[in-house]
Amino acid sequence: AVVSTQSTGPATIALLDGDVRVGLTDSELDILSQTKNAVKVSRRDLAAAISKRRTGGTTVSGTMILAHRNDISVFSTGGIGGVHRGGEQSMDVSADLTELGRTPVCVVCAGVKSILDIGRTLEFLETQGVTVATFGKTRDFPAFFTPTSGFYAHTNVESAREAAEMIFVNKQLQLGSGMVVAVPIPEEFAGDGETIERAIQQALLEVESHNIQGNAITPFVLERVSTLTGGASLQTNLALVRNNVLVGSHIARELHELEKREGTRRYNTEKGEEMMDRDGVLVVGACNVDILCSAEEAESSGKDLLKGNVRHVAGGVGRNVAECLARAGTPCTLVSAVGRDLLGQFVLEECRSLGRLNVGHVREYEGDSTTVAMLNLNQGNVKDGVADFTGHVHIS
């Protein structure tokens, strides 16, 4: 519901009877929540779970893989896994961290729970080449239930647009690594968060006194925290997730708008300048909208309007040449110009849908409208037409 109110589409990811589902329906969410033998699915588990037709929820690692395969660049969760306390001896390190180092998806979360070793988690992410940014005015890295942890991210973003720009450049540079945007707990829940944090510290003392080790630590701590806080940790957890989803929705929407404006622009990693694909073809020429008219009646009928067929398509000699190259499998970059209007957006969307056509150098100009050519057809051939070429002066 939070996602839907932000003009974005929710796409909950899970496995149902071995089938990968991206965008669960309400009934499928009910099935997942009520399946008693549901499994937790990380990268390690995907092949086994799918082949054995299991139902389960995906970890951050598993979700990143499936999101990337489905062209989803941003997803929200509660918190990421990390290096467990004593991980320098046990090597107990979450697969979320290595996934962030090799899958280009941005994870919006509330940071890392203090039951983990936050300092070593951030060091591990740095080694993996993962950009970690806090969402807000400071670089204070949140510890899930509290807005600060005593550790710092190496950068911060103050708005969804700024986060989207960072994700966009990461994708265009083809770095291949993911990103973390860490969102502090909302102020209205900060007090509850501090209470929960004290309960966590108490539970960790009990871990040591009871000599609890390995993968038994996390379940023990979570159960004790729930008991010590009278269940308050669950409500605060839900509030955190809703806030993360809200922020993630804003970022996803800004990223979508940015990609619509900028197309598939890429950057020269040596100079930081815009560049074209060196292996492709450069096409310079016109873009316009062709309005095609085919009459089904003879003009001699004397009518003002003839019954027929009218449709519009993306046209222009330069654009047509670029489309043919793209459809033939040749990457190409189009240098052209369109008006900043609905017709211009139509032409750009048609070009982007081809996949191999870079429209990052198609200029969007103000004042003049996108060039339109109205063509009268006779049995598929152009009989006559009218065109306004005013917009072509903006190409150069």
Disulfide bonds with the S-S distance in Angstrom:
none
